[in-house]
Amino acid sequence: MPNIQTKINAGIVGVTGYTGQELVKILINHPYVRITGLFSSSSDGKSAASLFPQAGGRLGLSCSKPEPKEICAKCDLVFLALPHTVSIALVPKLIKAGKRVIDLSADYRLKDLKVYAKFYGARHNDSCGAKKAVYGLPEIYRNKIKSASLVANPGCYPTAAILSLAPLVSLGLVDMSSIIIDAKSGVSGAGKKFTEDFFSSDDKESFKAYKVGTHQHVPEINQELSGLSRKDISVVFVPHLLPVKRGILETVYVKKSAGIKAGGLVALYKRFYKKEPFVRIKPQGEFPALKDVVGSNFCDIGIWEDAKRAVIICAIDNLLKGASGQAVQNMNIMYKLPETEGLL
Ligand SMILES: NC(=O)c1ccc[n+]([C@@H]2O[C@H](COP(=O)([O-])OP(=O)(O)OC[C@H]3O[C@@H](n4cnc5c(N)ncnc54)[C@H](OP(=O)(O)O)[C@@H]3O)[C@@H](O)[C@H]2O)c1
């Protein structure tokens, strides 16, 4: 564990985007981190004081271009808050230089690189990195994350979907062919540019489904649920664009396996997540709301069931438990720090 004096020298690449900004907000108050590099293609040379006035002058840095040499010279740990396909150009060089990397994009989440090419529209040319990367969902992979040099931080929708379903699929309590995920996300899930355009359009008074059955997070959810169940799972996933800035709420519908009686699921979920600092199971008959999780790293889960079916409802902040908060939780695990440091 680093001590308060030595600290982790951390850098953020893509720092002017939404998840980059969230990382700055968390890390500037983290007692074991010193932000030693801010990297931006659009704001090269700009001072941190002008980009992050809320930091009150505590970041005496200017942004630099995201050149691998410069990143390696300044940082030991690198957060990549970049669009998918862009991280692949940097990761192999950073790993070769002995740096630890937490990639917030989708570039290292999928193990099957043909599936990556199909859903992200680009050939993946770092199969070695893809093999090495640890999927950064602490509730499932905490032990592997501890020693990882490359963490693939999960997607926002997959975080809520996997945490909703992990107890049921890993214990074989549901009909694996029956899973339907009805997901709603605030618009910041699609990044800064999209959000700015959205709030100046007529869509801000509307509500709609998009990429029904074809969203790029479907293979990630299937990969992780199949791993947990050791069966081939293929979910129905319907994302919706909710006209709020941040937050994800997912409602998951399943048929229970034969012989599973009604009434025990809330207690089962409480047992499954009892050591988890950020997963909160609602009491019977209560369900999550975005306002209770937005601005935090919590994942709230509520459960309804009858004799044959169950409905699991989950809420997270897409920019925190769905991205930057989870990335810092992963960093805490990698450096053997208290897992909640900087996040509670
Ligand atoms: N938003 C979410 O809720 C969320 C949740 C989970 C995961 N993610 C993933 O996290 C990553 C960042 O998401 P975000 O929401 O922060 O996106 P964003 O707001 O669009 O920011 C991405 C940043 O990356 C940099 N960038 C953009 N295009 C680039 C290019 N071609 N080459 C180099 N840098 C480029 C820009 O920053 P500079 O100009 O400063 O370099 C840009 O502001 C994405 O891969 C996203 O899928 C997002």
The ligand as an SDF file (V2000), in Angstrom:
LIG
                    3D

 48 52  0  0  0  0  0  0  0  0999 V2000
  -20.3790    8.4230  -20.1790 N   0  0  0  0  0  0  0  0  0  0  0  0
  -20.6060    7.3000  -19.5050 C   0  0  0  0  0  0  0  0  0  0  0  0
  -21.5780    7.1760  -18.7460 O   0  0  0  0  0  0  0  0  0  0  0  0
  -19.6460    6.1420  -19.6350 C   0  0  0  0  0  0  0  0  0  0  0  0
  -19.8190    5.0410  -18.8030 C   0  0  0  0  0  0  0  0  0  0  0  0
  -18.9490    3.9550  -18.9270 C   0  0  0  0  0  0  0  0  0  0  0  0
  -17.9380    3.9960  -19.8730 C   0  0  0  0  0  0  0  0  0  0  0  0
  -17.8160    5.0590  -20.6860 N   0  0  0  0  0  0  0  0  0  0  0  0
  -16.7440    5.0360  -21.6870 C   0  0  0  0  0  0  0  0  0  0  0  0
  -15.7090    5.9030  -21.2420 O   0  0  0  0  0  0  0  0  0  0  0  0
  -15.0690    6.5210  -22.3660 C   0  0  0  0  0  0  0  0  0  0  0  0
  -15.1610    8.0480  -22.2100 C   0  0  0  0  0  0  0  0  0  0  0  0
  -16.5410    8.3940  -22.1370 O   0  0  0  0  0  0  0  0  0  0  0  0
  -17.0290    9.8890  -21.8880 P   0  0  0  0  0  0  0  0  0  0  0  0
  -18.4630    9.8120  -21.5910 O   0  0  0  0  0  0  0  0  0  0  0  0
  -16.1100   10.5780  -20.9810 O   0  0  0  0  0  0  0  0  0  0  0  0
  -16.8670   10.4790  -23.3770 O   0  0  0  0  0  0  0  0  0  0  0  0
  -16.7180   12.0000  -23.8300 P   0  0  0  0  0  0  0  0  0  0  0  0
  -17.4200   12.9070  -22.8840 O   0  0  0  0  0  0  0  0  0  0  0  0
  -17.1240   11.9940  -25.2490 O   0  0  0  0  0  0  0  0  0  0  0  0
  -15.1490   12.2590  -23.7000 O   0  0  0  0  0  0  0  0  0  0  0  0
  -14.1750   11.5210  -24.3920 C   0  0  0  0  0  0  0  0  0  0  0  0
  -12.9140   12.3680  -24.4990 C   0  0  0  0  0  0  0  0  0  0  0  0
  -11.9260   11.6320  -25.2230 O   0  0  0  0  0  0  0  0  0  0  0  0
  -11.1260   12.5430  -25.9890 C   0  0  0  0  0  0  0  0  0  0  0  0
  -11.2400   12.1760  -27.4150 N   0  0  0  0  0  0  0  0  0  0  0  0
  -12.3250   12.1780  -28.1870 C   0  0  0  0  0  0  0  0  0  0  0  0
  -12.0420   11.7160  -29.4180 N   0  0  0  0  0  0  0  0  0  0  0  0
  -10.7440   11.4170  -29.4170 C   0  0  0  0  0  0  0  0  0  0  0  0
   -9.8750   10.9060  -30.3930 C   0  0  0  0  0  0  0  0  0  0  0  0
  -10.2780   10.5670  -31.6150 N   0  0  0  0  0  0  0  0  0  0  0  0
   -8.5820   10.7370  -30.0640 N   0  0  0  0  0  0  0  0  0  0  0  0
   -8.1490   11.0510  -28.8230 C   0  0  0  0  0  0  0  0  0  0  0  0
   -8.9680   11.5390  -27.8510 N   0  0  0  0  0  0  0  0  0  0  0  0
  -10.2360   11.7130  -28.1480 C   0  0  0  0  0  0  0  0  0  0  0  0
  -11.7000   13.9370  -25.7650 C   0  0  0  0  0  0  0  0  0  0  0  0
  -11.0010   14.5240  -24.6830 O   0  0  0  0  0  0  0  0  0  0  0  0
   -9.7070   15.4550  -24.8910 P   0  0  0  0  0  0  0  0  0  0  0  0
  -10.0520   16.4030  -25.9760 O   0  0  0  0  0  0  0  0  0  0  0  0
   -9.5200   16.0860  -23.5610 O   0  0  0  0  0  0  0  0  0  0  0  0
   -8.5890   14.5320  -25.2930 O   0  0  0  0  0  0  0  0  0  0  0  0
  -13.1080   13.6440  -25.3120 C   0  0  0  0  0  0  0  0  0  0  0  0
  -13.6340   14.7090  -24.5400 O   0  0  0  0  0  0  0  0  0  0  0  0
  -15.8330    6.0160  -23.6190 C   0  0  0  0  0  0  0  0  0  0  0  0
  -15.1350    4.9510  -24.1830 O   0  0  0  0  0  0  0  0  0  0  0  0
  -17.1650    5.5560  -23.0420 C   0  0  0  0  0  0  0  0  0  0  0  0
  -17.7840    4.5530  -23.8170 O   0  0  0  0  0  0  0  0  0  0  0  0
  -18.6280    6.1540  -20.5890 C   0  0  0  0  0  0  0  0  0  0  0  0
  1  2  1  0
  2  3  2  0
  2  4  1  0
  4  5  1  0
  4 48  2  0
  5  6  2  0
  6  7  1  0
  7  8  2  0
  8  9  1  0
  8 48  1  0
  9 10  1  0
  9 46  1  0
 10 11  1  0
 11 12  1  0
 11 44  1  0
 12 13  1  0
 13 14  1  0
 14 15  2  0
 14 16  1  0
 14 17  1  0
 17 18  1  0
 18 19  2  0
 18 20  1  0
 18 21  1  0
 21 22  1  0
 22 23  1  0
 23 24  1  0
 23 42  1  0
 24 25  1  0
 25 26  1  0
 25 36  1  0
 26 27  1  0
 26 35  1  0
 27 28  2  0
 28 29  1  0
 29 30  1  0
 29 35  2  0
 30 31  1  0
 30 32  2  0
 32 33  1  0
 33 34  2  0
 34 35  1  0
 36 37  1  0
 36 42  1  0
 37 38  1  0
 38 39  2  0
 38 40  1  0
 38 41  1  0
 42 43  1  0
 44 45  1  0
 44 46  1  0
 46 47  1  0
M  CHG  2   8   1  16  -1
M  END
$$$$
